Amino acid sequence: MKKTILILGFILMVITSCEKDDYCLKNPVTPNLVLRFYDDSNKETLKKVDELYVWAAGKDSLFSGVKTDSIYIPLNTTETETIYYFSNGTSVDTFTISYTPKEEYVSRSCGYKMVFQEIIFTSNTSWIQNFTPTTLTTIATDNAAHVQIYH
């Protein structure tokens, strides 16, 4: 009788001590900045950069000699500004992104992700003729282009 009560007590303790599994079903990844390159003479037409080199100040290259019409680049979550250098193989543009990083709670299982607010873009525009927009309210996802660059 004592064994039966002891076994039932142990089973009851095991069953009641289990916690609900908590899986992260959302993707709490901090978004990248998405840029698309367009033809400066025909602003609706995508235009590949033949030899695109992209690197951040003091960092290794993210893109080296690629031929592409769009890129995504990370922003520094511990700073309020990230400086990138874009080269088309002949000249270099400095592209500066200023912003306010903010942690956003996703869920208990997913934790936090960073979003960027009050974004301001500036460039010295040598081979890049123009870009739009010059400001953004927020970057919370990276499933669409944030900036259009005309060259």
N, C-alpha and C positions, 0 to 999 in steps of 0.2 A: 504494500500500500504506500509506504514511504517512497519507494522507487518510482511509482507511477506519478505521485504528486510532484516529485522532484523533476522527472522528465517533462511533465506537462508545464511546470513552472519555467523550465529552461526553454522549451519551445515557445511559450508565451512571451518570454523576455526577448528572444531572437526576433519574433514576428513584430513586436511593438517597437523595437529599437531601429528598424530599418527606416531610412529616409527615402523620400521620393527622389528619383533620378532627375537631375536638372541639367538638360542639354542646351547648348547654345544653338538655336535654330536660325538666328539672324547672323549677318556677317558684320561684326563690329569693327571692321578694318578702317583705320584712318585713311581718308581719301587722298588721292594724288591730284595734282594739278594737271588737267588735260588740255593740250594745245593742238590746234589744227592749223595747217599751213595752206594759204590760199594765194591765187594769182593776183598781184596788185593791179593789173590792168583789167581783170575780169573778176570782181570780188566774189562771185558765186561759185567759181571753179576752184576745186582743190588743186594744189600744185605741190608736187614732191620737191623736197630739198635733195639735191643730188648727192652731196657729201656732208651730212649733218654730224657735227660733233657737239656734244653737250656735256658740261661738267660744272660742278659747284665749286665755289671758292675753297681751295685747300683740299679738294676731294678728287678721287679718280673719275674718269669719264663714265657717264651713264650710257652715252651713245657715241660710237666711233666710226665715222665714215659711212653711216647708213643712208639709204635712199628711202625716205618716208614722207607721208603727208600729215602724220599725227604722232604725238608722243605724250607720255605721261611722266611727270617728275614729282618726287616727294618734296614736301615742305618740312623744314626743321621744326619739330613740335616743341622744342625747348627754347626757341628764340622767337623774335617778332619780325624777323626779316631773313629771307633766303636770297642769295645772289647766284644766278646761273650765267654761264657764258655759252653763247650759241655761235657756232662757226659754220659757214657754208663751204669751207675749204680755202677761201681766199681772204675773208675778213671776219672779225669777231665782234659780236654785239653783247653788251652787258644787259641782262634782264633781271631787274630787281623786283621782288615780291615782298611787300610789307603787309602784316596782318596781326590779328590778335588770336592766339590759339586758346581754345576753350575745351575742357573735358566735357563729354556728354555721356550720361549714364545710359547704357543699353538695357541691361538686365542683370540679375544676380549671377547667372551662369556665364554671360558674355562679358561682363565688366564694363569698362569705359572705352570710348574711342575719342579721338580728337576731331574737332571741327574748327574751321578757320573763319573768322569774322572780320569785317571792315578791311577788305583786301584792296590794296592799291598796287598797280603795276606801273613800272617805269622802265624805259630802255633808251640807250643812246642811238638806236636805229641807224646803223650804217648799211648793212645789206637788208635788214628788216625795214621795209618802207613805212609800215604802220601796224598797229594792232588794236583790237577792240575786245572787250571794254577796257577802260583804264581803271575802273573800280568795280568791285563786287560786294554784295552784302554778306554772303556766306558761301563756303564750300563745305558741303556735308556729304556729298556722294561723288563718285567719279564715273558715272555712267553716261555722261554727255560732256562735250567740249566746254571748257570754261573761257578760253581765250582763242581768238582767231588772229593769226599772224599773217600779214600780207607781205610778200616779197617778190 
